[in-house]
């Protein structure tokens, strides 16, 4: 009997690890989704630049997370309830790689690679919002700091068993509506404020549309992101539990579909146009909004959350334009606004919905707003005063592909 139990445990351990590693691969493919979406929603003359940044982001993310980020985010039991902890530089474990401080269901290496993919994804959110006018060197330096230091320190507050996880009613964020999406959104907001709008975006109080060059690329990117979200949310169960993983798949997809639908209806009612880009952002808004509580929501709750997110993202785009905050891809509306809403939804619709949980969610949202915005604003401000963060007017007008890369994405 003991031998049968051992075999069964080993099989479960293997299955859990396989699903977690597959989940990491699905999150990795999201980088291709972001690259396709961001390049499609920006102008052809900046395509190489956008693709270059999205190629560098996972490279920077993996290296910095291995050097220091992982041990900043998961410093160990000695730092339970703390604001900061650090377990040392580099990653390593026993020869078999089977030691995971947080979950005996998967190995240390599985833990690292899954979390590293999340870290890199957070930086990609900033990339889209500052597209078409940020210096490549400034973006690279910022990304090193953001993924290697800022994101893991803030992530430790919850996922590393820091102070937000040890409150009487712990702050809850299942897969990162706040820890990944809002943190990236606050970083994007800091960059957008300090960079200023693209040339020609706001003239004489009017908002001038600057359409992207390839809706085909944007649609492909959106569906790749939707696919990747099955790993983003589904593997955040941290096991291959069939009941919970399948529920998360359902809630994730229903929220995305509902938000895409409500965004389509909303933009048609407001502008009398069937705006494809707004539908794509609606889908992403639903995915972001459900991420905080995908494991707690019923299918009907997830549809309701998606419907709200789809409406919110449309009016958020109008709001940021009215504030003259130029965001070429709608990252602020999708990741910041809907990340905040999704986190609040846990306290409104989740398994432990109620005043105590809602208060904890508000504390978490406020803490990450202050922490992430302060971190990133200071970083961008220092870069602005030293190496500069914005390209020249000539470079922006002619296109970053020519000046930053000496090549074009398309030869006609």
N, C-alpha and C positions, 0 to 999 in steps of 0.2 A: 504493500500500500504506500509506504514511504517513497519507494522508487517511482511509482506511478505519479505521485504528487510532485516529485522533483522534475520528472519529464514534463508534466503539465505546466509547472511554473516556468521552466526553461522555454517552452513553446510560447507561453504568454509574453515572456520577456522579449523573445525574438519578434513576435508580431507587433508588440508595442513599439519597439525600436524601428522596425521597417516602416510603420505608419508615420512615425515622427520624422524619419529621414525623407520619406516621400513628401511629407508636409513641408519640410525645408526646401525641397526641390521645387515645389509649387510656389512657395514664397519667392524663391530665386527667379522664377519665370516672370514674376511681377515686374522685375526691372526692365524686361523687354516690353512689357505692357506700358510702363511709365514712359519709356523711350519713344515708343510708337505714338502714344497719346500726346505727349508734349511736343514732339516734332510735327505732328499733324496739325496741332492747334496754333503753331507759330509759323512765321513766314519762311519761304523756301531758302532765302538768303542766310538764314541762321540754322539750317537743319543740321549741318555737320557739328556745329557748336553744341546744340542741344543733345545730339547723340553722343558726342564726346563726353559731356558732363555725366550723362546717364551710364556711360561705360566706366568712367572713373569711379563713380559713387560706390558700387559694390566692391571694387578693388580696394578703395580707401577703407570702406566699412569693415571688410574682413580683416585687413591688416591691423587697423587701430583697435578693433574689438579683441583681437588676439593678444596684442601687446599690453593693453591696459583696460580696455572697456569692459570685458567680461568680468574681471575681478573687481571693478568698481561697482558693477551692477549686482553682482552676487558675491559679496565679500565673506559670507559665512555666518554661522550662528552667533559669533561673538558680537555682531553688530545688529542684532535684532532690535527693532524699535528706534534705530538711529537715523540721523540725517545723512551720514556719510560713513563709508567704510572702504577699505582697500586691502585685498588679499595678496598683493604683489604683482610684479610684471610677469607676463607670459602665461601660457596655459600648460597644464600637465596633470597627470594622475598616475595611478598604478599601471603596470605593464599591460594589464588586460583592458584597461580603460572602462571599468565597470563601476566606478565610484561616482555617483551623482549625489551631491549634498541635498538636493531638493526633491528628488523623486527616484525611488529605487526601481521604477519601471523602465528606465532607459539609462544608457551609459552617459558618462561625462562628455564624451565626444559628440554624441547625439544632442545633448543639451547645448553644447557650445555652438554647433553649426546652425541649429534652429534659431537660437537667440541672435546669432550674428546676422542672419538674414533679416530679422526684424529691425536691427539697428541700422543696416544700410538702407532699408525701405524708408525709415524716418527722414534721412537726409535727402532722399529723392523728392520728397514733398516740397522742400525748399527750392529745389532746382527749377521746377516749373513756374513758380511764382516770380522768380527773379530773371526769367529767361529774356533774351534779346537785348540786354543792356549791361549785364554784369561782366566784369573782367574774369577771365578764366582762372588766372592765378589766385585772385581773391576768393573765388568759389572753392578752389581746391584747399586753400588754407582754412577757410571756414569749415569745410566738410571734415577735415582732420580733427579740428577742435570739437565739432558738434557730435560726431559719432564716437570719438575716442574719450571725450570728457563729459560734455553736457548731457547727452541722452542717457548714458549709463548711470550717472549720479542721480538724475531724476527718476530713472526707472527703478533704482534701488529702493526708493521710498515706498513702493508698493510690491513689486515683484521680487525684490531682494529681501523681503521681510523687514522693510524699514518702518518708519513711524506711521505712515498711512495704513499699513497692514496690521498694526498692533493697537489701533484705537479700539475703544469699547465696541463700536460698530465699525468694522473695517471698511475702508473705501474699496469699492469693487470695480474692477475693469478687466473683464475676462480676457480679451485679446488685443486691447489697445486703442479704443476710441479716443482716450485721453493720452495714454502713455506713448503711443506711436503717432496717431493722427493729429491730435491737438498740439502735442509738443512740436511736431513738424510744422503745424499751422502757425503757432506762435513765432517760430523761427522765420517762417515765410513772411509774416506780418512785419517783423523787425527789418528784414531785408528790403521789403517793398517800400516801407516808410523812408529808409535812409537812401535808397537808390533813386526814388522818384519815378514818375511815369515815363513810358516810352515817348519819344518825340512824335507829336501829332495825335496822341491819344485824347488829350483834353484841350480844346481850343475854344476860347470865348464862352466858357461855361457849358459847352456841349461835349457829349461823349461820342467820339468817332470810333466806329468799329474797325478793328484791325484783324480781318479774318485770317484764319490759318490756311495753309496751302494744300492740305490733304486730309479730307474727311475720311477717306479710305483708311489711312494710317491711324486716325483717331479712333475709328470703330474697331479696328483690329486690336489696338491698345486697350480699349475698354473691355473687350471680351477676354483678352489675356489676363487682365486684372481680375475680372470676375472669376475666371478659372483659378487663378492664384489664391483667391480668397478662400477657396475650399481648404487649402493648406493653412492659410493665415488663421482662420477661425477653427477649422476642423481639427488641426493638429494641436491647437491650444488647449484641447481637452487633456493633453499630456499623456494620453494612452490611446489604445485602439478600442476603447469601450464602444461596442456597436450601438448601444441605445443612445448614448450621448452624442457620439460623432454623427450619427444619422440625423438626430434632431438638429444639430448645429448646421448641417448641410441644408436642411429644409428651411430653417429660420433665416439663414444667410441669403438663400436664393429668393425666398418670398419677399424679404425686405428690399432687395435689389429690384425685383420686378415691380413691386408696388411703387417704389420711388421713381423708377423710370416712367411709369404710367402717369403718376400725378404731376411730374415735371413736364411731361408732354402736354397734358391738359392745361396746366397753369400757364405755360408760355404761349400756348395758342390763344387762350382767353385774354391774356394781357397784350400781346403784340399782333395777334391774328396771323402768326406765322408758325409753321411746323419746324421749329429750330432743332436740328439734329444734335448740335453740340450741347444744348441744354438737356436733351434726353440722356445723352451720355453722362453728363455730370449728375443727372438725377440718379442713374444706376449706381454711380460711385457714392453718391450721398447716402443711399440706402445701405450700401455695404459698410460704409463708415459708421453709420448710426447704429446698426445692429451689433457691431463688433464688441461693444462693452458688455452686452448681456445676451449674446447669441445662445448661450447654454441655459439661460433662465426663462426665455420667452416662449410662449405658446406660438404655434403658427399664426393664429389670428392676431396676437399682439405684434408679431413681427411685420405683418401686413400693415397694421395701423401705424407702426413706427416708420415704415417705409413711405407710406402715403404722406406723413407729416414732413419727413426729410426731403421728399421730392418737391414739395411746395416751398420749403425753407430755402433750398439751394437756389431756386430761381430768384427769389426776392433778395437773397444775400448777394448775388451777383450785381443786382441793381444798386444795392446799398453801398457796396464797395466802390462801384463806379461813381456814385454820388459823392462819396468821400474822397474821390480822386486817388484811390489806391489801385494802381494798375497791376492786375494779375492776369497774365495772358491765358492761363489754362483753367482758372477758377479754383485753384488750390485752397485759397482762403475760405471760399464758400463751402467747398466739399469737406475738407479735412478739419478746419478750425470750427466753423459754425456747426456742422453736423456731428463732429466729434464731441462737442460740448453737449449737444442735444442727446446724442446716444448715451452719454454717460449719465445724464439726468434721467433718462428713460429707465435705467436700472432701479432707481428709487421710486419711479412712478408705476412701472409695470412688472418689475422683476419678482423673483420668488420671495424676496424679503422686502417688498415695497412697503413704504411707510415713512413717517417723519424721521425716525432715527437714521434710516438708510439714505433718505434724501439729503439730510443734513451732512452726512459723511460724504456723499457725492459732491455736494457744493464745496465742502472743505477741500476735497481733492482737486476739483476743477480750479478753484481759486489758487491753490498752492502751485499747481502746474502752470497756471497763467503767469503768476509772478516769477516763478523760477525759470521757466523756459524763455519768457520774453526778456527778462533781465539778462540772462546768460547770453542770448543771441544778439540782443541790441548792443550790449557792450562789445561783443566780439566784432560785429559789423562796424561799429563806431570806431574801434581801434584800427581796423583794416582801412576804413575810409580816410582816417587821418594819417596813415602811414603809407601803404602801397596804393591806396585808392581802390574803389570798388566799381566805378562806372567807366565804361569805355568812352572815347571821345565822340563828339557829335558826328564827325566824319565817318568813324568806324561804324557807328550805329546806323547811319543812313545807308552806307554801302553794304553793310552786312558783316556779321562776325565771322562767317566762314572764310571770307577772303583775308581779313586782317589777323584773325587769331590762328587760322589753320592753313591758309594758303591753298585751299581746295574748295570745290563746290560739290554739293550732294548730287546735283543734276547737271549734266552737260547736254545742251541742246544744239 
